[in-house]
Structures are given as structure tokens and as C-alpha cells.
Amino acid sequence: MHYSYEMGSYGPEPEILPPGNGYIPPPLPPVRRQRPAWAAAPATYLLVGINCAVFLAMVAHGVSVGSPDTSQLMHWGADNAGAVLIGGEWWRIVSAMFVHVGFFHLITNMWCLWNLGLLAEPLMGSAGVLAVYILTGAAGNLLSTFVNWFWFYQDWTKYHDPGVFPAGAGASGAVFGIAGALIVLLKSQRLPVPPQELRKLRRSVIYFAVLNLVLGLSINFGTLVMRSGLHIDNMAHLGGFACGLIFAAPLVPRLGSPRSLFRSRLRIATVLVMGLLVLFGFYLAQLPG
């Protein structure tokens, strides 16, 4: 049968017409539900949410919004070389990447994480974003622990006080890790994106990494000259960035690659970086002796 539609008093009603006299309208496209924004990058939103939730919990328990002190940061999971290498509190290598030194520190890190995460998640998947955040954040904190141990070791041997080591906190090491991974993945020829657009995206990520590294070094130089001021943990940034490059080296982007190939390469990248971090951590554990 053929159908045409005639408007009735309560809306369109079908009217049956004889064969050959009706008109078959083209089929309507299926109605697609608009997905919520978080569904496109759930891992990114999850990580931002966890960081914000930790900060809100800190503030609710009396931690200063603008300038928490070292004891408050250490209570909530910040790390330093003394607590990790002398106290054996290795869990701080992970927990520190969810603790922030005040509201401004949180907002700047979350803004960078959100922007880079939305770009990275289509390329490495939600599991890849979670893996690169944790692994590169841990790599940055391990390198910071290593450098701080040698930098402040003489003071510790003199005063025998693990508190002489500075506290480290923040997601910036992991953010630099995501940036490092993006620089590698955006070079892939598999991506179904015009090469000119890929070059622009990759260039913007490189600019982000370079400018922030230079800014961090400049701030620390000013602090050293003036003997006071803000201190940026550039070792965490460098460690996270280098680990991001290593993580992405065996990886292929999820877009434009067979699913089986992407998943196998993601497993290889994760196991490779985890192995390197375990070896580095084992070496660090021998330092106090």
C-alpha cells in the first residue's frame, strides 16, 4: 500500500490510497540522541572530577584555599623525597598527582588537562588517557624525588630531618605526559585528518610544552635570585613529558587503526612504561642505604 498524510484536528493521520495513486515520501533519517559532553571523553572528565573533589575535600577539612602549608599538603598525599625514600611511603608517588597547592594551581592544571585530554582521548581511548595520566604523573614524581634527594641530601645528613625535603604536588607532570604523547601520535599518517590541520595541532601542543617549561625555569630562576617566591617542580614536568614520549612510541592512534592493533599496542606501551618505572623505583629505593 501507499500512504499519504492529511492533517487532522489532532495531528497527521494516514489516509489509504489506491495503488499507483499515492506518493511515497523519502524515509526520514533516524533520530539520534545528542550525547552529553562527558560521554565523548569520560576519562578526561573523570580525572578532572577526582582532582576537584580532592581539593574540595581538603578545603572542607580546613586546608587553606589560597596557600596551604607543607604539613597540610603532606597530610593529603603530597610527596617528598624524605617521606618516600626514608619513610617508605611510595603511595605518595601516585597520590601527589591529585593534590594541589591552592585554587589557582588547581584551575590552571585542570584547564590544561581538560583541553589536552579532549584532544588525546579520541586518539588513545579512555583507557589510554587513564594509563598515560597515572604512568607519566608517576614518572614525573619519581624524577623529582631523585633530583631532590641529591639536591637536599647534605642538609638531611646534617639535620637528620626528612622534612627538609620540599613537598611536591599537582597534576602538571601528568599534563606534560599527555602533551608528550600527543606530539608523537599527531605525527601519525593513519589519522583521517588533513595533514595541514595535524601540523597545526601538533605545533600548538609543542608550543604549550616549550612555553610552560621556559616559564617554569624562569620562575625558579627569579625565586633563586630573590631567595623567596614560588617554586615550580620542573623535574616533574620533564619526567612526565619524557615518559609521555616513550609511552606513545609503540602506540598507534585509535582513529584510523584497526581496533585489535590499537589494543595490542596500548598493552605494549603500558607494560613497557610500567617496567621502566619499576626499575627506576627499585634504583631509588637503594639510595638511602
N, C-alpha and C positions, 0 to 999 in steps of 0.2 A: 504494500500500500504506500501511497504518497501522502504526505501531510503538509498542510499549510496552517498558519496560525492566524486567528482572528481575535482581536482584543475583546474580552467580555467585561462585564462590570466588576469582576473580581480578579482580573488579570488575564493572561493569554490562555486561550482554550483551544485544543486541537479540533480541527474540522476535517473529516474524512472526505477525500475527493476521489473521483473515479480514476482508474489507471490512465496515465498519459496526459491528464489534465492538470496535474499538480506540479509543484516546484520543490525540489529537494534542496534546502539551504545547505551550504557547506558546514561540515561539522565544527562545532565550537571547540577551541583549544581547551585542554584540561586546565582546571583552575588549580594553580599552585599556591600552596600556603607560604607566606613570607616567613622565612626562618628568623628567629631572634638573632641579634648581632653576635651574642656569645657563642651560638652554635657553629659559626664559621671558624672560630678559633678558641675552643673550650679550654685548652691548656694555658693559653695566654691569660685568659680571664681568671682561671683558677689560681695561677701564680700571683697575679696582681691582687686577687682577693685574699689569699693567705697572708701576703705581706701587709696589706692594710689591716687585716684582722689582728695580726700580732701587734701592730703599732697601737691600735685602739685598745687592746688588752693591756698594753704597757701603760698607756695614759690612764686607763680606768683604775690601775693599781698605784697611781701616784707618780709615775715617771714624768719628768718634765717634757712638755710638748716641744719646746724650742731647743733645749740644751741639756739632755740627760747626762749625768755624770758616769764615770767609768764603772763604779760599783753597780749602778742600775743596769747598764748595758751588759755587764758580765752576768748579772743575775738572770737576765732574759736570754742568754745564749750567745753573746758576742765571744770572740775568741782572742787569745793572745798566746804568744809562744810559751810563756810560763805555764799557763793552765793546760795547754795541750801536751807539751813535751815533758814537763815536770809533774803535773797533776794527772796526766794520762786521760784527760777529758777530750778524746778525739771526736766525740759527737759535735763539738763546737765548730768543727770544720764545715759541717752542713748547716747547723742551726744559725750560724752567724749570717748566712746569706738571706735570712728572713727578718733580721733585726736592723733597725735604722736609727741614726743619730739625729733625731728631731724631725719635725714635719717637713721642712724644706728638703732634707736629704731623701725622705720617702717620696715626695712628689716628683722630684727630678728623676729619681731612679725608676719610678713607676711609669712616668711619661715615656722614657726611653724604652722600657721593657714592653709597654703596650704597642708602641709603633713598630719596633723591631719584631716583636712576636707575631703581630698581624701579617707581617711580610714573610716571616720564616715558616709559620705553621702550614701554609699550602705547599711549601717545598719539602718539609721534613716530617709532616704529620704531627699529631698531638703527642704521641709517644716520643717522637724525636725532639720536640721542644722541651718536654719534661726532662729527657735524658741530658740534653745539652745544657740546660739550666743547672741541674744538680752537679753534673760532672765538671763543667767549666767553672762553676762557682767554687767547688771544692778545690780544683786545681789552683785558682787564684788565692784562696785562703792558705793552701799548703805552701805556695811560693812565698807569700807574705810571712808565714810562720818561719820558714827557712831563713829569709833575709833578716827578720827582726831578731832571731836567735843570735846570729853573728854580730849584728849591729849593737845589741844591748847586752851581749854575753858578759863583757867585762864588768858592767855595772851589777849584774846579777851575782857574779862570783864574789864581788866585793861586799854587797849588802845581803846576799842570800835571800832575796825577796822576789818571788815570782811576779809580784805586782809591778815591778819596774818595767816590764814589757808593756807596750801600748796595746789597747783594745782595738780590735778590728771588727767592723760590722757593715752590712749593706749588700744589696743585690748587684752592685756595679760590676763585680768580677764576672758574674753570670751574664750580665748585659753585654759586656765586651766579648764574652764567649759566643753569644748568639751573633754578634756582629762579625766575628771571625768566621763562623760557619757560613754566614750569608755571602761573604766575599768569595768564598770558594764555590758555593752552589750556584750563585748567579753567573758564574763563568760557564756553566754547562750549556752544551749545544742541544740538549734534549728538550729544553723548555720551549713550550709553544708560545713564545713571546717574541716580538720583533727585536732583532739584535740591538738596534739603537736604544730601545726602551730598557733592555737589560743593562746596557752600558751606563745609562743614566742612573738606574737604581744602584748598581754596584759602586759607581763613583760616589753617590751620596752616602753609602754606608762607609766607604773608605774615608771620606771627609769627616764623618761622625767620629770614627775611631781615632784618626790623627788629631783632630782638633781637641778632643777630650783628653787624650794623652798629653798633648802640649799644655793644655790648661792645667791639668793636674801637676805636671812638673813645675810650671810657673808658680802656682800657688805654694807648693812646697819650698821652692827657692825663696819666695818672699817671706815665708814663715821662718826659714833658716836665718835669713839676713836680719829680720826684726826680732828673732828669738821668741815669737809668740804668733798666735793665729791658727787658722785652720790647717789640718794636716790631711792630705789625700793619700790613700793607700794605693800608690801606683803599681806596686808589685802585684797586688790582687788583680788590677786591670791587665797588666802584661801577662800574668799567668793564665787568666781566663781567656784572653784573646788568643794566645798561642795554643791553648787546648782546643779552642773552637776551630782553629785551622786544622789541627790534627784530626779532630772528630769528623769534620766534613770531607777530609781527603779520600777515604774509601767510599763515601756516601754518594748516591745519585739522587737527584731531586724526585720527589713523589710525582710531580707533574711531568708528564711526558715519558715516564719509565714504566715498564711492566711491574705490577704490584709485587710479584714474587721477587724480582730483582731488588726492588727498593727495600723490602723487608729483610732480605738476606744481608744487604749492605748495611742496613741500620744495626742489625745484630753484630756484625763485624766491627763497626765503628764503636759501638757501646762496649764490647768486650775488650777491644784494643785500648781504649782510653782508661777503662777501669783497671786493666792490668798495669798500665803505666803509673796510675795514681797509687795503686797498692805498693808497687816497688818504691816509688818516691816516699810514701808514708813510712815504709819499713826503714828506709835510709834515715829519715828524720828521727825515728824512734831511737836510733843509736846515738844521737848527738849528745844528750845529757851525760852519758857514760864517758 
